[in-house]
């Protein structure tokens, strides 16, 4: 049985009359990526602050790294690393000096601090920039340095609070690679993100936070299956073929102006074959076939009831097969 890196039961937090976390449960297995999604202001950052000992919960039992947070917060701090939404990098000193400062804070000897610093600068491709002021670094370089600084203490659990916000696509993908490497090395990553494609790409399990409660939790595929709306769309250029297909197929939604038909479907190979077989039997050929299966956008809309979707990379919802 896989051990839990993080276990929180009945986690509650209010600020005045505002209930931010309303008795949520979180269980994160060791060596996995767990992503917490939710609208802006849903309480994602509050959850991270509580689990990383920065803010006290009003109620709940919490264990992080095998330690009871209420009884032994110091051991919890020794087991974790935190990278927040805003970089902790000091721009007035060099990247190397930032790393050495972090080594001092972790009470490493000078020799050990320099060894760890050199290893991490090389690992994060920062050797050439190491002697330059961090203020001259690009956003992606600062993020890499920020995570490198977090790793100085060799934490087994890392909280990444929106680590790729504001990065260009190339830097985001570089960061994804870094996160995968961390998990391969046995590190547990607790990720909050406003990019749904990021959670889809990286997370072993995802929880959706809405109105202070966990609305749903599971793998990306499990969450997508709870939301209806999958369909196949057929488009025609010949009106006669369009009419014939509408007659041959059952349970279709018609768009007479666009000459397109929409058929409810889970996108499985079996259902696609059934649709194509019916068209073949009637001697009909569609000019375009697209498949839409529910994605995390749909899950987010359905579970949070918000009309504002977190940032995306403008990826199409429909995949041409």
C-alpha positions in Angstrom: 0.0 0.0 0.0 1.4 3.4 -1.0 2.1 5.7 1.9 0.6 9.2 2.0 2.9 12.2 1.8 0.0 14.5 2.8 -3.2 13.6 4.7 -5.6 16.3 5.7 -9.1 15.6 7.2 -11.8 18.2 7.9 -9.5 21.1 7.0 -11.3 24.4 7.8 -10.3 28.1 7.5 -12.3 31.3 7.7 -11.3 34.9 7.5 -14.0 36.8 9.4 -17.4 35.7 7.9 -15.7 34.4 4.7 -15.4 30.6 4.8 -12.4 29.7 2.6 -12.0 26.0 3.3 -15.1 24.2 4.6 -13.9 20.8 6.0 -12.0 19.5 3.0 -10.1 16.2 2.9 -6.9 15.8 0.9 -4.8 12.6 0.5 -1.7 12.7 -1.6 0.3 9.5 -2.1 4.1 9.7 -2.0 5.9 10.2 -5.3 3.0 11.6 -7.2 1.7 14.9 -8.6 -1.5 16.1 -7.0 -3.1 19.2 -8.5 -5.6 21.4 -6.8 -7.8 23.4 -9.2 -10.4 26.1 -8.6 -11.5 29.6 -9.6 -9.5 32.5 -8.4 -10.1 33.1 -4.7 -11.3 29.5 -4.2 -8.8 28.9 -1.4 -6.0 27.0 -3.3 -3.2 29.3 -1.9 -4.8 29.2 1.5 -4.6 25.4 1.4 -0.9 25.5 0.5 -0.1 28.0 3.2 -1.8 25.7 5.8 -0.2 22.5 4.7 3.2 24.2 4.6 2.8 25.6 8.1 2.6 29.3 7.0 -1.0 29.7 8.2 -2.9 27.9 11.0 -6.1 26.0 10.2 -9.2 26.7 12.3 -9.9 22.9 12.4 -8.7 19.6 10.9 -6.1 16.9 11.3 -3.1 17.2 9.1 -0.1 15.0 8.5 2.7 16.0 6.2 5.7 13.8 5.5 4.5 11.5 8.3 4.5 14.2 10.9 1.4 15.7 12.7 1.5 19.3 11.7 -0.1 20.5 15.0 2.4 18.6 17.2 5.6 18.9 15.1 5.6 21.7 12.6 9.4 21.9 12.6 9.7 18.4 11.3 7.1 19.2 8.6 9.1 22.3 7.6 12.2 20.1 7.3 10.5 17.7 5.0 9.0 20.3 2.5 9.9 23.0 0.0 7.6 25.8 -1.1 7.6 27.8 -4.3 4.9 30.4 -4.3 3.2 32.4 -7.0 5.8 35.1 -6.7 9.5 34.4 -6.9 11.6 34.4 -3.7 14.7 35.2 -5.8 16.6 38.3 -4.6 17.3 40.3 -7.8 20.1 42.3 -6.2 22.5 39.4 -5.9 23.6 36.7 -8.3 21.9 33.4 -8.9 24.8 31.6 -7.3 24.6 33.9 -4.2 20.9 33.2 -3.9 21.7 29.5 -3.8 24.5 29.9 -1.3 22.2 32.0 0.9 19.6 29.3 0.9 22.4 26.7 1.8 23.3 28.9 4.8 19.6 29.0 5.9 19.6 25.2 5.8 22.8 25.2 7.9 24.9 23.4 5.3 28.6 23.7 5.7 30.4 26.0 3.3 31.8 23.0 1.3 28.5 21.2 1.2 26.7 24.4 0.3 29.0 25.0 -2.7 28.7 21.4 -3.8 24.9 21.4 -3.7 24.8 24.9 -5.4 27.0 23.7 -8.2 25.0 20.6 -8.8 21.7 22.4 -8.9 22.9 25.2 -11.1 24.0 22.6 -13.6 20.8 20.6 -13.3 18.7 23.6 -14.0 20.9 24.9 -16.8 21.9 28.1 -14.9 25.7 27.7 -14.9 26.4 30.5 -17.5 24.1 32.9 -15.7 25.2 32.0 -12.2 27.5 35.0 -11.7 25.0 37.5 -13.1 22.5 39.5 -11.0 19.2 37.6 -10.8 17.4 40.8 -11.8 18.8 40.2 -15.4 17.2 36.8 -15.6 14.2 36.0 -17.8 10.9 34.9 -16.2 11.7 31.3 -17.0 15.2 31.5 -15.5 13.9 33.1 -12.3 11.4 30.2 -12.0 14.1 27.6 -12.5 16.3 29.4 -9.9 13.4 29.6 -7.5 12.8 25.8 -7.7 16.6 25.1 -7.5 16.6 27.2 -4.3 13.7 25.1 -2.9 15.7 21.9 -3.6 18.7 23.0 -1.6 17.3 21.3 1.5 16.5 18.1 -0.4 12.8 18.2 0.4 10.7 15.1 -0.3 7.5 17.1 -0.7 7.3 20.3 -2.7 4.4 22.7 -2.9 4.3 24.5 -6.2 1.7 27.3 -6.1 1.0 28.4 -9.8 4.7 27.9 -10.8 4.2 28.7 -14.5 2.0 31.8 -14.3 3.4 34.4 -16.6 5.8 32.1 -18.4 6.0 31.8 -22.2 5.0 28.4 -23.7 8.6 27.2 -24.1 9.4 28.0 -20.4 6.2 26.4 -19.3 7.2 23.1 -21.1 10.7 23.3 -19.6 9.1 23.6 -16.1 6.9 20.6 -16.9 10.0 18.6 -17.6 11.5 19.7 -14.3 8.4 18.6 -12.4 8.5 15.2 -14.1 12.1 14.7 -13.1 11.4 15.6 -9.5 8.6 13.0 -9.3 10.8 10.4 -11.1 13.3 11.0 -8.2 10.6 10.2 -5.7 9.6 13.7 -4.8 5.9 14.4 -4.1 4.5 17.5 -5.8 1.5 19.4 -4.6 0.6 21.7 -7.6 -1.9 24.5 -7.8 -2.4 25.9 -11.2 -4.7 28.1 -13.3 -3.8 26.2 -16.5 -6.1 23.2 -16.9 -3.9 21.7 -19.6 -1.0 21.8 -17.1 -3.0 19.7 -14.6 -4.1 17.4 -17.4 -0.5 16.9 -18.5 1.2 16.5 -15.1 -1.2 15.4 -12.3 -1.7 11.8 -11.2 -4.8 13.0 -9.3 -6.8 16.3 -9.4 -9.2 17.8 -6.9 -11.5 20.6 -7.9 -12.1 23.2 -5.1 -15.4 25.2 -5.3 -17.1 27.2 -2.6 -14.8 25.9 0.0 -15.4 22.3 -0.7 -13.9 19.6 -2.9 -16.4 19.3 -5.7 -14.7 16.2 -7.2 -11.5 14.3 -7.1 -9.9 11.7 -9.4 -7.6 11.2 -12.3 -8.1 13.5 -15.3 -9.8 10.7 -17.2 -12.1 9.9 -14.3 -13.1 13.6 -14.0 -13.8 13.9 -17.7 -16.1 10.9 -17.5 -18.5 12.5 -15.0 -19.3 15.3 -17.4 -21.7 14.7 -20.3 -21.3 16.4 -23.7 -19.2 14.1 -25.9 -20.2 14.0 -29.5 -19.2 13.4 -33.1 -19.7 16.1 -35.6 -20.1 15.4 -39.3 -19.9 18.1 -41.9 -21.1 17.9 -45.6 -20.7 20.1 -48.6 -23.4 18.2 -50.6 -27.0 19.0 -49.3 -28.3 15.7 -50.6 -25.6 13.7 -48.7 -26.4 15.8 -45.6 -30.1 14.9 -45.8 -29.4 11.3 -46.4 -27.0 11.1 -43.4 -29.6 12.8 -41.2 -32.1 10.1 -42.2 -29.6 7.2 -41.8 -28.3 8.2 -38.4 -30.3 8.3 -35.1 -30.4 10.9 -32.4 -28.7 13.6 -34.4 -28.8 17.4 -33.9 -29.0 19.2 -37.2 -27.5 22.5 -38.3 -29.1 23.0 -41.7 -27.2 26.2 -42.4 -23.7 24.6 -41.8 -24.8 21.2 -43.2 -23.5 19.5 -40.1 -24.8 16.8 -37.8 -23.9 16.2 -34.2 -24.2 12.7 -32.7 -23.9 12.0 -29.0 -20.9 9.8 -28.5 -18.2 8.9 -25.9 -15.6 9.0 -28.7 -14.8 5.4 -28.4 -13.5 3.4 -31.4 -16.6 1.2 -31.1 -19.0 4.1 -31.4 -17.0 5.7 -34.3 -17.0 2.4 -36.2 -20.8 2.1 -35.7 -21.4 5.6 -37.1 -19.1 5.0 -40.1 -20.6 1.6 -40.8 -24.1 3.2 -41.0 -22.8 5.8 -43.4 -21.1 3.2 -45.5 -24.2 1.1 -45.6 -26.2 4.1 -47.0 -23.4 5.0 -49.4 -22.7 8.3 -47.7 -19.4 10.0 -47.2 -18.9 12.9 -44.9 -16.5 15.7 -45.9 -15.2 16.2 -42.3 -15.5 14.2 -39.1 -14.5 15.7 -35.7 -14.7 14.1 -32.3 -15.3 16.1 -29.1 -14.7 14.4 -25.7 -15.2 16.3 -22.5 -12.0 18.0 -21.3 -11.0 19.7 -18.1 -12.6 22.9 -19.3 -16.0 21.1 -19.3 -15.2 19.6 -15.9 -14.3 23.0 -14.5 -17.4 24.7 -15.8 -19.7 21.9 -14.6 -18.2 21.6 -11.1 -17.5 25.3 -10.2 -20.4 26.9 -12.0 -18.2 29.8 -13.1 -18.2 31.5 -16.4 -14.6 32.4 -16.1 -12.2 29.6 -17.2 -8.6 29.7 -16.0 -5.9 30.6 -18.5 -5.6 28.2 -21.5 -3.2 27.9 -24.4 -6.0 28.1 -27.0 -6.0 24.4 -27.7 -8.9 23.2 -29.9 -11.6 21.2 -28.2 -12.2 19.1 -31.2 -9.6 16.7 -32.6 -9.8 15.7 -36.2 -9.6 12.0 -36.6 
